[in-house]
């Protein structure tokens, strides 16, 4: 089934469910799932992306998500129980896995319980709800790398400007290294991104990367964390980025704690040619970045920096790696390019 057909089918199931349960309320707002994670009865160790559209909602209303694993558990976190509805009606968040998924459209006064034995009916502060069973397979392609499962992006992104993404631009070779490619397709760039299917929290994140000194000024290679539910904390984004951001004379790398437009949140440095190991150590109130030559922890240091302010606390973030094009810079001249990550390691 094509993605568009699948979304129509999901919407039809949701609409039928709502009509059957509330035949007198068909004129009210509705919720349609456009992306449903896989079914996993004990899925609190993994997470995935869940998306949908609200039709007929009012300003100030929000989505509350639940995943069923024995009981219904609020998602993504009891401390982050609300999902923002965009002006277009679209909503997106991460969720731990379950056998079923529920989305409630609620008024501002609603206080979501952490668990339900049975979901509540529409009424009061609950303007609409939808329920869907988890899919038999993950909605995205996944790939194993360094002992972890990584979700491969297949949806467009506005990071760096409008870029397309394709699973065909991600693969591992016979030596188990991961390749992330960008490739020109007509007037668009098709890029690459992978994200862990679980959250790791505080600890040391280490990446061994082959030579990236060949990147053109408008190419970007980024190692970062991201959390859909962490908007008030810069989406819990912390970055090691290799790019000149369009300026040929700019330093070609930086460490960042978001938001990047705060000068104290960015530390730029020059990354040399050859293999390097990037790492960051995330602790309460502190994140320490370090880059060394080669792949040994005690190799010569290229750069290091410690941030003591703006450091987020763990949520449902995932570590990600991507290779994309920065559209505000000069055009990338070659038709394709790639970066290679030899190994990822996490130490609590």
C-alpha positions as CSV (number, residue, x, y, z in Angstrom):
1,X,0.0,0.0,0.0
2,X,1.3,3.4,-0.9
3,X,1.9,5.9,2.0
4,X,-0.9,8.2,0.7
5,X,-3.3,5.2,0.5
6,X,-2.3,4.0,4.0
7,X,-3.1,7.5,5.4
8,X,-6.5,7.5,3.8
9,X,-7.2,4.0,5.2
10,X,-6.0,5.1,8.7
11,X,-8.2,8.1,8.6
12,X,-11.2,6.1,7.5
13,X,-10.7,3.7,10.4
14,X,-10.4,6.5,12.9
15,X,-13.4,8.3,11.5
16,X,-15.5,5.1,11.6
17,X,-14.4,4.5,15.2
18,X,-15.5,8.0,16.3
19,X,-18.8,7.8,14.4
20,X,-19.6,4.4,16.0
21,X,-18.8,5.6,19.5
22,X,-20.3,9.1,19.2
23,X,-22.9,9.2,16.4
24,X,-24.3,12.5,17.7
25,X,-20.9,14.3,17.7
26,X,-19.8,13.8,14.1
27,X,-19.8,17.6,13.6
28,X,-17.1,18.1,16.3
29,X,-13.3,18.0,15.8
30,X,-11.6,14.8,14.7
31,X,-8.2,13.3,14.9
32,X,-6.5,11.3,12.1
33,X,-3.3,9.4,12.5
34,X,-0.8,9.7,9.7
35,X,2.0,7.7,11.2
36,X,1.5,4.9,13.7
37,X,4.5,3.0,15.4
38,X,4.9,-0.7,15.5
39,X,3.1,-2.8,18.1
40,X,5.3,-3.8,21.0
41,X,3.8,-5.0,24.3
42,X,6.8,-4.2,26.4
43,X,8.1,-1.2,24.4
44,X,9.2,1.2,27.1
45,X,12.9,0.6,26.0
46,X,12.2,1.8,22.5
47,X,10.5,4.8,21.0
48,X,9.3,5.9,17.6
49,X,7.6,8.9,16.0
50,X,3.8,9.2,16.0
51,X,2.0,11.8,13.9
52,X,-1.5,13.0,13.0
53,X,-3.8,15.8,12.0
54,X,-6.6,17.5,13.9
55,X,-9.5,18.8,11.9
56,X,-12.0,21.3,13.4
57,X,-9.9,22.0,16.6
58,X,-9.9,25.3,18.5
59,X,-7.0,27.5,19.5
60,X,-5.3,26.4,22.7
61,X,-6.3,22.8,22.4
62,X,-3.5,20.2,22.6
63,X,-3.0,16.5,22.0
64,X,-2.4,14.0,24.9
65,X,-0.9,10.7,23.7
66,X,-1.2,7.3,25.4
67,X,0.4,3.9,24.6
68,X,-1.0,0.7,25.8
69,X,1.4,-1.7,27.6
70,X,-0.8,-3.5,30.1
71,X,-2.4,-0.1,31.0
72,X,-2.6,3.0,29.0
73,X,0.5,5.2,29.8
74,X,0.8,8.9,29.0
75,X,3.4,9.8,26.3
76,X,6.0,10.7,25.8
77,X,6.7,11.4,29.5
78,X,4.7,12.1,32.6
79,X,6.6,15.4,32.8
80,X,5.9,16.2,29.2
81,X,2.3,15.0,28.6
82,X,1.2,17.5,26.0
83,X,1.8,17.6,22.2
84,X,1.4,20.9,20.4
85,X,-1.0,21.2,17.5
86,X,0.4,23.3,14.7
87,X,-1.7,26.0,12.9
88,X,-2.1,23.5,10.0
89,X,-3.6,20.9,12.4
90,X,-0.6,18.7,12.2
91,X,1.0,17.2,15.4
92,X,4.2,15.2,15.9
93,X,5.9,13.6,18.9
94,X,7.8,10.6,20.1
95,X,6.2,7.8,22.0
96,X,7.4,4.7,23.8
97,X,6.0,1.6,22.1
98,X,2.8,-0.3,23.0
99,X,0.2,-2.5,21.4
100,X,-2.2,0.4,20.8
101,X,-1.9,4.1,20.6
102,X,-4.5,6.8,21.5
103,X,-4.6,10.5,20.9
104,X,-6.9,12.8,22.9
105,X,-7.7,16.4,21.8
106,X,-8.1,18.3,25.1
107,X,-8.9,21.8,26.3
108,X,-6.4,23.9,28.2
109,X,-7.8,22.9,31.6
110,X,-7.3,19.2,31.1
111,X,-4.9,17.5,33.5
112,X,-3.9,14.1,32.0
113,X,-3.5,11.1,34.4
114,X,-0.3,9.1,34.1
115,X,-2.3,5.9,33.4
116,X,-5.7,4.7,32.5
117,X,-7.2,1.2,32.8
118,X,-9.8,2.2,30.2
119,X,-9.7,5.4,28.1
120,X,-12.3,8.1,28.9
121,X,-15.1,9.0,26.6
122,X,-15.4,12.3,24.7
123,X,-16.9,15.0,26.8
124,X,-15.9,17.8,29.2
125,X,-12.3,18.8,28.5
126,X,-11.9,16.0,25.9
127,X,-13.0,17.3,22.5
128,X,-12.0,14.3,20.4
129,X,-10.1,11.1,20.6
130,X,-8.8,8.4,18.2
131,X,-7.3,4.9,18.9
132,X,-5.2,2.7,16.5
133,X,-3.5,-0.6,16.8
134,X,0.3,-0.7,16.4
135,X,1.6,-1.8,13.1
136,X,3.1,-5.2,12.5
137,X,6.3,-3.7,11.3
138,X,8.1,-0.4,12.0
139,X,6.8,2.4,9.8
140,X,10.4,3.3,8.8
141,X,13.4,1.4,7.6
142,X,15.8,0.5,10.4
143,X,19.5,-0.5,10.2
144,X,21.8,-2.1,12.7
145,X,25.0,-0.2,13.5
146,X,27.5,-0.6,16.4
147,X,25.1,-2.8,18.3
148,X,22.1,-0.5,18.2
149,X,19.1,-0.2,16.0
150,X,18.8,3.1,14.0
151,X,15.7,4.5,12.3
152,X,16.4,5.9,8.8
153,X,14.7,9.1,7.9
154,X,12.4,9.1,4.9
155,X,10.5,12.4,5.3
156,X,11.6,15.9,4.2
157,X,13.1,18.3,6.7
158,X,13.6,22.1,6.9
159,X,16.9,21.7,8.7
160,X,19.3,23.8,6.6
161,X,16.5,24.6,4.1
162,X,14.1,22.2,2.4
163,X,15.9,18.9,1.9
164,X,14.5,15.5,0.9
165,X,15.7,12.3,2.7
166,X,15.9,8.7,1.5
167,X,16.8,5.4,3.1
168,X,18.7,4.6,-0.1
169,X,21.4,7.1,1.1
170,X,22.2,5.1,4.2
171,X,24.1,1.8,4.3
172,X,26.7,-0.2,6.2
173,X,29.7,-1.8,4.4
174,X,31.5,-5.1,4.9
175,X,33.5,-3.5,7.7
176,X,30.3,-2.4,9.5
177,X,30.9,1.3,9.0
178,X,27.9,3.5,8.3
179,X,27.8,5.6,5.1
180,X,25.6,8.8,4.9
181,X,25.2,10.2,1.5
182,X,23.8,13.4,-0.1
183,X,22.8,13.1,-3.8
184,X,21.4,15.7,-6.3
185,X,18.1,14.8,-7.8
186,X,16.8,17.4,-10.4
187,X,16.7,20.6,-8.4
188,X,16.5,19.0,-4.9
189,X,19.1,17.4,-2.6
190,X,18.3,14.0,-1.2
191,X,20.0,13.7,2.1
192,X,20.5,11.1,4.9
193,X,19.7,10.9,8.6
194,X,19.6,8.1,11.2
195,X,18.3,8.2,14.8
196,X,18.5,5.7,17.6
197,X,15.3,3.9,18.5
198,X,15.9,4.4,22.2
199,X,16.9,7.1,24.6
200,X,20.2,6.8,26.5
201,X,20.2,9.8,28.8
202,X,23.2,11.0,30.7
203,X,26.6,9.4,29.7
204,X,29.4,9.6,27.2
205,X,28.6,9.5,23.4
206,X,31.5,8.7,21.2
207,X,31.8,8.6,17.3
208,X,34.7,7.6,15.2
209,X,34.5,9.4,11.9
210,X,36.6,9.2,8.7
211,X,38.0,12.3,7.1
212,X,35.4,15.0,6.6
213,X,37.8,17.8,5.5
214,X,36.5,17.3,2.0
215,X,33.1,18.7,2.7
216,X,32.1,21.7,0.6
217,X,31.3,25.0,2.4
218,X,27.5,24.3,2.2
219,X,27.6,20.7,3.3
220,X,26.8,19.8,6.9
221,X,27.6,16.6,8.9
222,X,26.0,16.7,12.3
223,X,26.0,14.4,15.4
224,X,23.3,15.5,17.7
225,X,20.5,14.8,20.1
226,X,16.9,15.7,19.5
227,X,13.6,15.5,21.4
228,X,10.2,16.4,19.9
229,X,8.9,16.8,23.5
230,X,11.7,19.1,24.6
231,X,10.7,22.4,23.0
232,X,11.2,24.4,26.2
233,X,14.8,23.1,26.4
234,X,15.8,23.7,22.8
235,X,14.4,20.2,21.9
236,X,17.2,18.8,24.1
237,X,19.5,19.4,21.1
238,X,23.3,19.2,21.6
239,X,25.5,19.2,18.5
240,X,28.9,18.4,17.1
241,X,28.6,19.9,13.6
242,X,31.1,19.8,10.7
243,X,30.3,22.7,8.3
244,X,31.6,26.1,7.1
245,X,27.9,27.2,6.8
246,X,28.5,28.6,3.4
247,X,31.6,30.6,4.1
248,X,34.8,29.1,2.7
249,X,37.0,31.0,5.2
250,X,34.9,30.0,8.3
251,X,36.1,27.4,10.8
252,X,34.7,24.1,9.7
253,X,33.4,22.6,13.0
254,X,31.5,23.6,16.2
255,X,30.1,22.4,19.4
256,X,26.6,23.7,20.2
257,X,24.0,23.6,23.0
258,X,20.8,25.0,21.6
259,X,19.6,27.7,21.1
260,X,22.6,28.4,18.8
261,X,21.7,32.2,18.6
262,X,23.1,32.6,22.1
263,X,26.8,33.4,21.6
264,X,27.9,31.5,24.7
265,X,26.2,28.3,23.4
266,X,28.6,27.9,20.4
267,X,32.3,27.0,20.4
268,X,33.8,26.9,16.9
269,X,37.1,25.2,16.0
270,X,39.1,23.9,13.0
271,X,38.8,20.2,12.2
272,X,41.9,18.7,10.5
273,X,42.0,16.1,7.8
274,X,42.0,12.5,8.7
275,X,40.1,10.2,11.0
276,X,38.8,11.8,14.3
277,X,36.9,10.7,17.4
278,X,34.2,13.1,18.6
279,X,32.6,12.7,22.0
280,X,30.4,14.5,24.5
281,X,29.9,13.7,28.1
282,X,26.4,14.7,29.3
283,X,26.0,15.1,33.1
284,X,23.6,17.1,35.3
285,X,24.2,20.8,34.5
286,X,27.3,20.0,32.4
287,X,28.2,18.9,28.9
288,X,31.9,18.3,27.9
289,X,32.8,18.1,24.2
290,X,36.1,16.7,23.0
291,X,37.6,15.8,19.6
292,X,40.9,13.9,19.2
293,X,42.8,12.7,16.2
294,X,42.5,9.1,15.2
295,X,40.3,6.6,17.1
296,X,42.1,6.3,20.5
297,X,40.8,8.2,23.6
298,X,44.3,9.5,24.5
299,X,45.2,10.7,21.0
300,X,46.3,14.3,20.4
301,X,43.4,16.7,21.2
302,X,41.9,18.8,18.4
303,X,39.4,20.7,20.4
304,X,37.4,20.6,23.7
305,X,34.9,22.7,25.4
306,X,32.6,22.6,28.5
307,X,29.2,24.1,28.7
308,X,27.7,24.8,32.2
309,X,24.5,26.7,31.3
310,X,21.6,25.8,29.1
311,X,22.3,22.1,29.6
312,X,19.0,20.1,29.2
313,X,17.9,17.2,31.4
314,X,17.1,13.9,29.8
315,X,13.7,13.3,28.3
316,X,12.9,11.1,25.3
317,X,15.7,12.4,23.1
318,X,17.5,10.2,20.5
319,X,21.0,10.6,19.3
320,X,21.1,11.3,15.5
321,X,23.6,11.6,12.7
322,X,22.8,13.4,9.5
323,X,24.4,14.7,6.3
324,X,22.6,17.5,4.5
325,X,22.9,20.7,2.4
326,X,22.8,24.2,3.9
327,X,20.7,26.2,1.3
328,X,21.7,29.7,2.5
329,X,25.3,29.1,1.3
330,X,26.7,28.7,-2.2
331,X,25.5,25.7,-4.2
332,X,27.3,22.4,-3.6
333,X,29.2,21.8,-6.8
334,X,29.5,18.0,-7.0
335,X,26.4,15.8,-7.6
336,X,26.9,13.6,-4.5
337,X,29.1,13.1,-1.5
338,X,29.3,10.9,1.6
339,X,30.6,10.7,5.2
340,X,31.5,7.6,7.0
341,X,31.1,6.8,10.7
342,X,33.1,3.8,11.7
343,X,31.8,3.3,15.2
344,X,29.4,4.6,17.8
345,X,29.8,3.9,21.5
346,X,27.8,4.9,24.6
347,X,29.1,4.6,28.1
348,X,26.8,5.4,31.1
